């Protein structure tokens, strides 16, 4: 990672090198749709899940507006 500075010393941009890696963090959307992915080839070699994603997953059924919606969300979370 390298910062790009102006003449007055203020940072105006940061370059980030995203070199190929076997690790990738999975977003909540990917976690919830795991059963619909086309096998392990669709995932990084080493999938990671953040604490924020785990929190989102645990809250998902709690914020449902109806019992039917809550049950549907819970069913998605309990899929093998």
C-alpha positions in Angstrom: 0.0 0.0 0.0 1.3 3.4 -0.9 0.0 6.9 -0.2 0.1 9.6 -2.8 0.8 13.0 -1.4 0.4 16.5 -2.9 3.0 19.2 -2.7 1.6 20.4 0.6 2.0 17.0 2.2 -1.7 16.1 2.3 -2.6 12.6 1.3 -5.0 12.6 -1.7 -5.1 8.9 -2.6 -4.0 5.5 -1.4 -2.9 2.8 -3.8 -3.7 -0.7 -2.6 -2.1 -3.7 -4.2 -4.6 -6.6 -4.2 -2.3 -9.4 -5.1 -3.8 -12.8 -5.6 -4.5 -14.5 -2.4 -6.1 -17.7 -1.3 -8.0 -15.9 1.5 -11.1 -13.9 1.0 -13.7 -12.5 3.5 -17.2 -13.7 2.7 -20.0 -11.0 2.9 -23.3 -11.9 4.6 -24.9 -12.2 1.1 -22.5 -14.9 0.1 -22.9 -16.7 3.5 -26.7 -16.7 3.1 -26.5 -18.0 -0.5 -23.9 -20.7 0.1 -26.4 -23.5 -0.7 -27.0 -22.0 -4.2 -23.4 -21.7 -5.1 -22.0 -24.1 -7.7 -19.8 -26.1 -5.4 -16.5 -25.3 -3.6 -14.9 -24.0 -6.8 -17.1 -20.8 -6.4 -15.4 -20.1 -3.1 -11.9 -18.9 -2.3 -9.5 -21.6 -1.1 -9.6 -20.2 2.4 -13.0 -18.4 3.1 -13.1 -16.1 6.1 -16.1 -14.7 8.0 -15.8 -11.5 10.0 -17.3 -10.9 13.4 -19.5 -8.3 11.7 -20.9 -10.9 9.4 -21.6 -13.3 12.3 -23.4 -10.5 14.1 -25.5 -9.7 11.0 -26.4 -13.4 10.7 -27.5 -13.6 14.3 -29.7 -10.5 14.1 -31.3 -11.4 10.7 -34.3 -13.4 12.2 -34.7 -11.0 15.1 -35.5 -8.0 12.8 -38.1 -9.8 10.7 -41.5 -8.1 10.7 -43.7 -11.2 10.7 -43.6 -14.7 12.1 -43.5 -16.1 8.6 -40.6 -14.0 7.6 -38.8 -14.9 10.8 -39.3 -18.6 10.2 -38.1 -18.3 6.6 -34.9 -16.5 7.7 -34.3 -19.0 10.4 -34.7 -21.8 7.9 -32.1 -20.3 5.7 -29.6 -20.0 8.6 -30.2 -23.6 9.6 -29.5 -25.2 6.2 -26.6 -27.7 6.2 
